[in-house]
């Protein structure tokens, strides 16, 4: 599918598959006067800036940037989406039994999601609760020993030694990785693997990574992915966590645990007050 069709499809889904925008458009962004401006009009149907901006805020930042860079194409996609929708309504597609069933299922899912979202919002943690949780779970937030690595993956041991020889002559690691590595996932990034805590790496790699001098290429290492040559860019030691440094993580973990607890308690309460019969033998 070419880019024009992709944008047309995205625009159609974007316009008719998102939550209602009227309330969201009033929260942030341009003035109300600007939001009321009509951007598109198709057979009398008006699409305002507010509707578009509200839905854009529900998309990932990268997607929003892409849309704004291709504004004309996206707006044309909105027009196409509106034309298709209007024609589908004219043909009474929305009245078909299958569509009605699918709309009912979607409504059911959205209602449940909104109910759970509102229930979760009622639970907020105080600063003292977060501090107490941190103190009781300090080990959970302890900084673990970690390394930042780059690697070159090769098929044979001889190819790995050839790469080591080139590196020891002074050829930049990233250059050798881009030219020689067979691992597509990191090759174009010059072999950058990122940062990993102790215990997250292949044991053969880990045994070398936490001892290898920073900046020095390793000897070839045999792994399940092939022969690898690694270079340590940074290594940090384990350390006790300080609340102020990990406060956001503490809040995230605490909130997730409390949401799960409220969810389980809610289900128990609802089940205790309900008449439920299950016939597993009928499900085959």
One Martini backbone bead per residue (centre of mass of N, CA, C, O) as a GRO file, in nm:
protein
  284
    1UNK     BB    1   0.094   0.037   0.025
    2UNK     BB    2   0.079   0.354  -0.023
    3UNK     BB    3   0.098   0.656   0.135
    4UNK     BB    4  -0.173   0.770   0.045
    5UNK     BB    5  -0.343   0.529   0.151
    6UNK     BB    6  -0.248   0.534   0.440
    7UNK     BB    7  -0.356   0.821   0.506
    8UNK     BB    8  -0.649   0.767   0.437
    9UNK     BB    9  -0.690   0.541   0.645
   10UNK     BB   10  -0.600   0.694   0.896
   11UNK     BB   11  -0.812   0.918   0.872
   12UNK     BB   12  -1.064   0.744   0.891
   13UNK     BB   13  -1.001   0.622   1.168
   14UNK     BB   14  -0.945   0.886   1.320
   15UNK     BB   15  -1.240   1.007   1.282
   16UNK     BB   16  -1.427   0.723   1.349
   17UNK     BB   17  -1.232   0.571   1.594
   18UNK     BB   18  -1.271   0.789   1.808
   19UNK     BB   19  -1.331   0.963   2.056
   20UNK     BB   20  -1.485   1.212   2.174
   21UNK     BB   21  -1.393   1.569   2.123
   22UNK     BB   22  -1.539   1.805   2.267
   23UNK     BB   23  -1.417   1.795   2.553
   24UNK     BB   24  -1.110   1.783   2.482
   25UNK     BB   25  -1.092   2.063   2.322
   26UNK     BB   26  -1.120   2.243   2.605
   27UNK     BB   27  -0.849   2.201   2.762
   28UNK     BB   28  -0.640   2.247   2.523
   29UNK     BB   29  -0.477   2.482   2.332
   30UNK     BB   30  -0.643   2.655   2.149
   31UNK     BB   31  -0.877   2.858   2.109
   32UNK     BB   32  -1.211   2.846   2.078
   33UNK     BB   33  -1.221   3.002   1.815
   34UNK     BB   34  -1.023   2.822   1.660
   35UNK     BB   35  -1.169   2.543   1.709
   36UNK     BB   36  -1.434   2.642   1.538
   37UNK     BB   37  -1.300   2.602   1.287
   38UNK     BB   38  -1.336   2.515   0.957
   39UNK     BB   39  -1.156   2.274   0.763
   40UNK     BB   40  -1.399   2.081   0.673
   41UNK     BB   41  -1.635   2.020   0.393
   42UNK     BB   42  -1.894   1.757   0.345
   43UNK     BB   43  -2.199   1.778   0.254
   44UNK     BB   44  -2.224   1.971   0.532
   45UNK     BB   45  -1.994   1.844   0.680
   46UNK     BB   46  -1.821   1.948   0.973
   47UNK     BB   47  -1.466   2.001   1.039
   48UNK     BB   48  -1.287   2.088   1.305
   49UNK     BB   49  -1.012   2.179   1.474
   50UNK     BB   50  -1.097   2.052   1.742
   51UNK     BB   51  -1.138   1.762   1.641
   52UNK     BB   52  -0.851   1.720   1.537
   53UNK     BB   53  -0.682   1.796   1.793
   54UNK     BB   54  -0.808   1.593   1.989
   55UNK     BB   55  -0.715   1.339   1.828
   56UNK     BB   56  -0.412   1.397   1.817
   57UNK     BB   57  -0.368   1.371   2.135
   58UNK     BB   58  -0.413   1.042   2.109
   59UNK     BB   59  -0.141   1.034   1.982
   60UNK     BB   60   0.160   0.986   1.903
   61UNK     BB   61   0.410   1.206   1.856
   62UNK     BB   62   0.522   1.081   1.590
   63UNK     BB   63   0.249   1.087   1.442
   64UNK     BB   64   0.192   1.389   1.459
   65UNK     BB   65   0.440   1.480   1.301
   66UNK     BB   66   0.373   1.327   1.042
   67UNK     BB   67   0.105   1.465   0.984
   68UNK     BB   68   0.209   1.764   0.970
   69UNK     BB   69   0.409   1.704   0.729
   70UNK     BB   70   0.127   1.573   0.582
   71UNK     BB   71  -0.130   1.761   0.572
   72UNK     BB   72  -0.264   1.739   0.290
   73UNK     BB   73  -0.290   1.433   0.287
   74UNK     BB   74  -0.457   1.408   0.546
   75UNK     BB   75  -0.699   1.585   0.465
   76UNK     BB   76  -0.771   1.409   0.225
   77UNK     BB   77  -0.831   1.164   0.403
   78UNK     BB   78  -1.072   1.291   0.547
   79UNK     BB   79  -1.244   1.325   0.300
   80UNK     BB   80  -1.253   1.030   0.219
   81UNK     BB   81  -1.372   0.927   0.485
   82UNK     BB   82  -1.639   1.091   0.465
   83UNK     BB   83  -1.737   0.979   0.196
   84UNK     BB   84  -1.749   0.683   0.283
   85UNK     BB   85  -1.941   0.720   0.522
   86UNK     BB   86  -2.179   0.846   0.373
   87UNK     BB   87  -2.222   0.607   0.178
   88UNK     BB   88  -2.268   0.391   0.395
   89UNK     BB   89  -2.520   0.528   0.511
   90UNK     BB   90  -2.686   0.536   0.250
   91UNK     BB   91  -2.666   0.204   0.246
   92UNK     BB   92  -2.715   0.104   0.549
   93UNK     BB   93  -2.474  -0.039   0.701
   94UNK     BB   94  -2.545   0.040   1.005
   95UNK     BB   95  -2.814  -0.167   0.994
   96UNK     BB   96  -2.670  -0.413   1.016
   97UNK     BB   97  -2.641  -0.681   1.221
   98UNK     BB   98  -2.333  -0.697   1.233
   99UNK     BB   99  -2.277  -0.402   1.313
  100UNK     BB  100  -2.449  -0.397   1.570
  101UNK     BB  101  -2.280  -0.611   1.716
  102UNK     BB  102  -2.006  -0.462   1.702
  103UNK     BB  103  -2.099  -0.207   1.849
  104UNK     BB  104  -2.177  -0.349   2.111
  105UNK     BB  105  -1.895  -0.460   2.176
  106UNK     BB  106  -1.752  -0.186   2.181
  107UNK     BB  107  -1.924  -0.058   2.401
  108UNK     BB  108  -1.858  -0.259   2.620
  109UNK     BB  109  -1.552  -0.204   2.629
  110UNK     BB  110  -1.564   0.106   2.682
  111UNK     BB  111  -1.725   0.095   2.946
  112UNK     BB  112  -1.524  -0.073   3.107
  113UNK     BB  113  -1.277   0.112   3.073
  114UNK     BB  114  -1.409   0.363   3.205
  115UNK     BB  115  -1.471   0.238   3.476
  116UNK     BB  116  -1.175   0.164   3.551
  117UNK     BB  117  -1.058   0.447   3.524
  118UNK     BB  118  -1.233   0.584   3.744
  119UNK     BB  119  -1.151   0.397   3.973
  120UNK     BB  120  -0.842   0.460   3.960
  121UNK     BB  121  -0.867   0.776   4.016
  122UNK     BB  122  -0.954   0.745   4.326
  123UNK     BB  123  -0.651   0.655   4.355
  124UNK     BB  124  -0.425   0.821   4.574
  125UNK     BB  125  -0.099   0.908   4.661
  126UNK     BB  126   0.090   0.989   4.911
  127UNK     BB  127   0.392   1.079   5.014
  128UNK     BB  128   0.402   0.885   5.258
  129UNK     BB  129   0.322   0.626   5.109
  130UNK     BB  130   0.564   0.625   4.918
  131UNK     BB  131   0.786   0.619   5.134
  132UNK     BB  132   0.696   0.360   5.274
  133UNK     BB  133   0.717   0.179   5.025
  134UNK     BB  134   1.016   0.224   4.976
  135UNK     BB  135   1.124   0.119   5.253
  136UNK     BB  136   0.983  -0.173   5.212
  137UNK     BB  137   1.127  -0.173   4.887
  138UNK     BB  138   1.432  -0.098   4.839
  139UNK     BB  139   1.552  -0.335   4.670
  140UNK     BB  140   1.375  -0.285   4.413
  141UNK     BB  141   1.539   0.013   4.366
  142UNK     BB  142   1.805  -0.086   4.325
  143UNK     BB  143   2.098  -0.041   4.181
  144UNK     BB  144   2.232  -0.214   3.924
  145UNK     BB  145   2.454  -0.367   3.763
  146UNK     BB  146   2.596  -0.215   3.459
  147UNK     BB  147   2.605  -0.212   3.090
  148UNK     BB  148   2.744  -0.059   2.798
  149UNK     BB  149   2.705  -0.182   2.460
  150UNK     BB  150   2.893  -0.326   2.190
  151UNK     BB  151   2.861  -0.519   1.877
  152UNK     BB  152   2.990  -0.809   1.691
  153UNK     BB  153   2.855  -1.032   1.449
  154UNK     BB  154   2.966  -1.364   1.360
  155UNK     BB  155   3.009  -1.676   1.215
  156UNK     BB  156   3.319  -1.694   1.276
  157UNK     BB  157   3.616  -1.699   1.438
  158UNK     BB  158   3.792  -1.575   1.215
  159UNK     BB  159   3.615  -1.324   1.168
  160UNK     BB  160   3.650  -1.220   1.456
  161UNK     BB  161   3.961  -1.186   1.447
  162UNK     BB  162   3.960  -0.986   1.213
  163UNK     BB  163   3.806  -0.768   1.366
  164UNK     BB  164   4.008  -0.733   1.598
  165UNK     BB  165   4.248  -0.648   1.425
  166UNK     BB  166   4.114  -0.391   1.315
  167UNK     BB  167   4.066  -0.255   1.589
  168UNK     BB  168   4.376  -0.260   1.684
  169UNK     BB  169   4.447  -0.051   1.443
  170UNK     BB  170   4.188   0.181   1.481
  171UNK     BB  171   3.919   0.105   1.395
  172UNK     BB  172   3.614   0.182   1.430
  173UNK     BB  173   3.367   0.005   1.568
  174UNK     BB  174   3.121   0.104   1.399
  175UNK     BB  175   3.246   0.047   1.123
  176UNK     BB  176   3.283  -0.259   1.156
  177UNK     BB  177   2.989  -0.327   1.221
  178UNK     BB  178   2.857  -0.225   0.954
  179UNK     BB  179   3.038  -0.421   0.769
  180UNK     BB  180   3.032  -0.718   0.940
  181UNK     BB  181   2.774  -0.756   1.073
  182UNK     BB  182   2.488  -0.997   1.100
  183UNK     BB  183   2.322  -0.803   1.292
  184UNK     BB  184   2.054  -0.607   1.211
  185UNK     BB  185   1.957  -0.472   1.484
  186UNK     BB  186   2.272  -0.316   1.517
  187UNK     BB  187   2.440  -0.243   1.268
  188UNK     BB  188   2.339   0.054   1.187
  189UNK     BB  189   2.432   0.142   1.502
  190UNK     BB  190   2.727   0.023   1.544
  191UNK     BB  191   2.638  -0.214   1.766
  192UNK     BB  192   2.430  -0.109   1.959
  193UNK     BB  193   2.275  -0.241   2.261
  194UNK     BB  194   2.306  -0.098   2.529
  195UNK     BB  195   2.161  -0.142   2.848
  196UNK     BB  196   2.259  -0.387   3.107
  197UNK     BB  197   2.196  -0.596   3.348
  198UNK     BB  198   2.271  -0.817   3.558
  199UNK     BB  199   2.130  -1.115   3.397
  200UNK     BB  200   2.049  -1.016   3.083
  201UNK     BB  201   2.277  -1.177   2.962
  202UNK     BB  202   2.475  -1.360   2.814
  203UNK     BB  203   2.699  -1.532   2.992
  204UNK     BB  204   2.944  -1.498   2.804
  205UNK     BB  205   2.921  -1.190   2.794
  206UNK     BB  206   2.909  -1.118   3.096
  207UNK     BB  207   3.188  -1.231   3.188
  208UNK     BB  208   3.329  -0.998   3.020
  209UNK     BB  209   3.181  -0.716   3.058
  210UNK     BB  210   3.257  -0.697   3.388
  211UNK     BB  211   3.595  -0.685   3.305
  212UNK     BB  212   3.628  -0.511   3.074
  213UNK     BB  213   3.777  -0.260   2.951
  214UNK     BB  214   3.705   0.043   2.866
  215UNK     BB  215   3.715   0.048   2.500
  216UNK     BB  216   3.789  -0.253   2.472
  217UNK     BB  217   3.825  -0.513   2.281
  218UNK     BB  218   3.744  -0.825   2.255
  219UNK     BB  219   3.748  -1.130   2.233
  220UNK     BB  220   3.615  -1.388   2.110
  221UNK     BB  221   3.264  -1.492   2.146
  222UNK     BB  222   3.071  -1.763   2.218
  223UNK     BB  223   2.736  -1.792   2.091
  224UNK     BB  224   2.411  -1.847   1.989
  225UNK     BB  225   2.449  -1.600   1.763
  226UNK     BB  226   2.762  -1.625   1.768
  227UNK     BB  227   3.036  -1.444   1.707
  228UNK     BB  228   3.172  -1.208   1.949
  229UNK     BB  229   3.236  -0.854   1.974
  230UNK     BB  230   3.315  -0.637   2.241
  231UNK     BB  231   3.220  -0.307   2.391
  232UNK     BB  232   3.273  -0.093   2.660
  233UNK     BB  233   3.131   0.221   2.749
  234UNK     BB  234   2.982   0.143   3.031
  235UNK     BB  235   3.001   0.128   3.401
  236UNK     BB  236   2.789   0.036   3.675
  237UNK     BB  237   2.728   0.019   3.999
  238UNK     BB  238   2.598  -0.071   4.271
  239UNK     BB  239   2.314   0.090   4.453
  240UNK     BB  240   2.154   0.271   4.660
  241UNK     BB  241   1.850   0.403   4.693
  242UNK     BB  242   1.693   0.715   4.634
  243UNK     BB  243   1.399   0.856   4.652
  244UNK     BB  244   1.439   1.110   4.465
  245UNK     BB  245   1.550   0.930   4.218
  246UNK     BB  246   1.277   0.710   4.232
  247UNK     BB  247   0.989   0.833   4.257
  248UNK     BB  248   0.853   0.760   3.985
  249UNK     BB  249   0.882   0.452   4.020
  250UNK     BB  250   0.728   0.427   4.282
  251UNK     BB  251   0.459   0.536   4.177
  252UNK     BB  252   0.418   0.328   3.953
  253UNK     BB  253   0.424   0.069   4.126
  254UNK     BB  254   0.213   0.146   4.338
  255UNK     BB  255  -0.023   0.201   4.143
  256UNK     BB  256  -0.032  -0.083   4.018
  257UNK     BB  257  -0.086  -0.240   4.278
  258UNK     BB  258  -0.348  -0.087   4.357
  259UNK     BB  259  -0.507  -0.153   4.104
  260UNK     BB  260  -0.503  -0.459   4.144
  261UNK     BB  261  -0.638  -0.462   4.421
  262UNK     BB  262  -0.901  -0.317   4.333
  263UNK     BB  263  -0.980  -0.519   4.116
  264UNK     BB  264  -1.001  -0.772   4.295
  265UNK     BB  265  -1.205  -0.651   4.497
  266UNK     BB  266  -1.425  -0.586   4.295
  267UNK     BB  267  -1.474  -0.875   4.192
  268UNK     BB  268  -1.548  -0.995   4.464
  269UNK     BB  269  -1.792  -0.813   4.522
  270UNK     BB  270  -1.954  -0.879   4.263
  271UNK     BB  271  -1.965  -1.189   4.303
  272UNK     BB  272  -2.106  -1.198   4.584
  273UNK     BB  273  -2.370  -1.032   4.449
  274UNK     BB  274  -2.398  -1.273   4.247
  275UNK     BB  275  -2.544  -1.482   3.991
  276UNK     BB  276  -2.347  -1.770   3.914
  277UNK     BB  277  -2.314  -1.976   3.614
  278UNK     BB  278  -2.117  -2.264   3.522
  279UNK     BB  279  -2.072  -2.471   3.206
  280UNK     BB  280  -1.805  -2.639   3.100
  281UNK     BB  281  -1.931  -2.890   2.945
  282UNK     BB  282  -2.056  -2.696   2.704
  283UNK     BB  283  -1.752  -2.635   2.638
  284UNK     BB  284  -1.594  -2.749   2.314
   0.00000   0.00000   0.00000
